[in-house]
Amino acid sequence: MRFDSPAEQNVSDRMKVLGQPLRRIDGPLKTTGMAPYAYERHGVAKDQLVGYPLGSAIAKGRIVSMDINEAQASPGVVGIVTTLEMERLPKVDWNVAYLFGGREIQHYHQAIAVVVANSFEEARAAAALIRVEYEEDQDATYDLAAVRQERLSDDVEPIDNIGDFESAYASAEVTLDATYTTPGQCHAQMEPHATIAQWDGDHLTLWTSNQMIEWSRQALATTFDLPAENFRLDSPYIGGGFGVKLFLRADAVMAALAARKVGRAVKLALPRPMSANNTTHRGLTIQRIRIGASQEGKITAIGHDNATNTLPGGDGENGARATRRFYAGENRLLINRALEIHLPESNAMRAPGETAGLMALEIAMDEMAEKLGMDPVEFRIINDTQVDPSHPERQFSERHFIECLQRGAEVFNWASRNKAPGSRREGAWLIGHGVAGAYRDAPAETSGARVSVRPDGSIRVETDMTDIGTGSYTIIAQTAAEMMGVSLEVVNVDLGDSRHPVSAGSGGQWGAASSTAGVYAACLALRKKIAERLAVDPEALEFSEGYVRYNDQQTALSELASAGSITAEDSIEFGDFRSEEYQLATFGAHFVEVAVHATTGEIRVRRMLAVCDAGRILNPMTARSQVIGAMTMGVGAALMESLAVDTRHGFFVNHDLAGYEVPVHADIPAQQVIFLEGEDPYSTPLKAKGVGELGICGVSAAVANAVYNATGARVRDYPITLDKFLDRLPEIA
Amino acid sequence: MRAFSYERAGSPQEAAAAAAAHEGAQFIAGGTNLLDLMKLEIETPSHLIDVNGLGLDTIEATAEGGLRIGALVRNTDLAADQRVRRDYGVLSRALVAGASGQLRNKATTGGNLLQRTRCPYFYDTNMSCNKREPGSGCAAQGGYSRQLAVIGGSEACIATHPSDMAIAMRVLDAVVETVNAEGDTRAIPLADFHLLPGDTPHIETVLAPDEFITAVVLPRPLGGQHFYHKVRDRASYAFALVSVAAVIQPDGSGRIALGGVAPKPWRNEAAEAAMPNGARAVISRLFEGATPTEDNEFKVTLAERTLAAVLAEARG
């Protein structure tokens, strides 16, 4: 079905199952260890061998030679595939770096060989015996700040150049010109990339861990030069992705190559120390922000010049992205400089662009409010806009940013905060409060599903949609239960299999809204089929409690399907009105309280509140789980997460979970999440939007602003570690 | 991981004898550090001597009024011991500031002293490291060195010792007891146990290859207030940027040892004389001759401020 006008009243509005805070239907499987992840699927293919990868020891250059003799002779080794055996394998555009093949090295830990052996230990030991001779490029560059400095005068096509920014800024009554930096960030998902591969002739099955099944199927077709139909992917459980599993990656390619070579099933996982440099990361940014405003606090000019690292063909982390649409201001100059730096591939990580951009912009807004002598909540309210500032002819479908700020301020008791930075103390600790706004687009993508009523009266839903720990299983089951008038317990959901209808997949915060709309469409098709069978108008049917009711009659679903399952399939496509006439987005406000040790600079987050405006919330429990997870990630980005760059050797040095610190339980305090009541009929028939990425947007800046409020020390370089402000803390006795 | 042979030792002396008999042998107790390093082929022992069956897991009073801690006492048990908590609070606090509950359940007293550095270049076998491969160079010099040593390092190596427990034991003047293949025993003050890197950063302690740690002895309790203030980038499960172990007496005198700043627990008894003059006086003595990098020069200030926080807390 096409969604080409705003949703009206429909079956999903019943909200008997949808909208309820229901526990995840896959929860017990996860907590009892019964949900098999890719690497643990021992039963899916017989006689699995184990592959172990070797990563490049240099960042840029080429391989002169590889000696595999010793590895080949190592105990248990069945076969070795090296990158020199083949030309560079083709890739699709979603991938920036090439995944395998050829002599050229584009980045550190690029996959260059895979050893297949009878056991993991044998494969790993043999991989360490491969001798590689490299020729390193001497002209490689790994230092974003240096390259940016050299290329600041480059003529870059702005993302937005509206009005006359330079004059408006020059004549503004109050101005801010500040530069902020964010480091590379690692997805650090719990489950590493892992795949089991098995060929049957020229058909390949991959049991893998991937957010976007169809994208990867298409990528496999390109890489192996075979029709897409020859590939099956199955990815029912995914231990976190955050964008690092959006694309086909080296684990799948190596497992497939190895399985083809040895003629048996091969399983392979990327070892944790290879993950940071072999896969992708959120790019580094250097962001210069200029804001001009009137004395009354009206923004008249806003400039955001973002520089970020990418390998050839990518666009890095576009920090100016959210600035396009977040605040009013007639004169706008937004630039993204995607600079070629020979670090590993920068690519999507949770709210790509918005996360790093708002880390900077929302500090700038705080600084500006201070210059104006205004409450930062009030300053944001004054500069709210109900039209897209980048295309003022387009309205926001629903935008309740002001309500987020006001509700949050009230619940958090913002008014009682200390307004003079560095002046509230509790014992050894300085106390501070910070606020930041959150903005994230609400895209939707075509999404299909197949729904059946089975002879036992149960409902089965099949779609290649994935659940990356987000709750997809549950909200899809809720949608089907609502639409077919059954209880959640009788809905059976099968996800992540490329044999199922193509869905939107999990990414870009579009998964929940799109995939449930697809299930809605398929359920409508099934209802229609049932109506035809009963020879009644589908509008006259009522589905409830496992029955179809019509004209004072009722028939149990099990009876209808007694002769065999009734199945329907459909897909939802989103009309242009959704993007051309309206801007759809989600909004939020984050409030944070921190304590900073006045002597040592240690930071402890004490309280966090998020107020979210994201249309109808399909399941407040799973949605909350998404948001608190994202808030946690935002604390990490604010206070500790940073991929350390070695600018001599061109790699991320802290490439394991000991060196790349993410928050632990002790870092995270009580977290409160409020969802504004509401629905967005412009979004989907279910009037829902995503929250998984909204939750991280702005959080880090709220922490940063709270640290400033506590200490009076403004830090513009993330993460805010104590070494960056130690010298600005109170003198010691 | 390279293939290795394995045996279980029947007694401490047998363990030492087994080490003498096999070149490239290593003892394994909790394995919390060694196994990780073996998987990465940073450690490649040809033979493992499992010492877990040796007992050595009790904490006993000594005739001198101190405690003898068996080498195989687990970190969790040591931290929870009533006598340790009462009389050696600095040690209990240091232990629980380290690692995680799961790791502390496995990690042993002897093994903790022998942990290897967490320098990221030591951990990446593509990088040069004189500790891992003597003579190959030090990629950390001029590299990412935020966590690394500000004092006690050398051209060849600027790694830090990662232990928290050892910092507390240094402040307590603990003594390491060993036995060798011949059955000879010796007692090594912790101050002399770890070596500075100099030109031989791969040699980290004074232990002979066939020498096995049997116990760590704590002298009589010092009284006073005990502190272990560990500063790090997250609230738990991270190595120290700087840690301060301190025992402070009512008259303001006391002892200080620092972690996170040097290749060994960093203490200078002469610096402690400056304690009545405040943190800055003590730290400037402790860091005489320091050679921090641009990445880690903050540690000197941080050490001073952390000590100031401890002294303030001691004053109440």
Interface residues (C-beta under 8 A of the other chain):
Chain A: A57 I58 P75 E121 R124 A125 A128 P273 A428 H597 T599 T600 G601 E602 R604 L639 M640 A644 V645 D646 R648 H649 V653 N654 H655 D656 A658 G659 E661 P663 V664 H665 A666 D667 P719 T721 L722 D723 L726 D727 L729 I732 A733
Chain B: M1 R2 A3 K39 L40 E41 R118 P120 Y121 Y123 D124 N126 M127 A139 G142 G143 Y144 R146 H229 V231 D233 R234 A235 S236 Y237 A238 F239 L241 G278 A279 R280 F298 T301 L302 E304 R305 T306 A308 A309 A312 E313
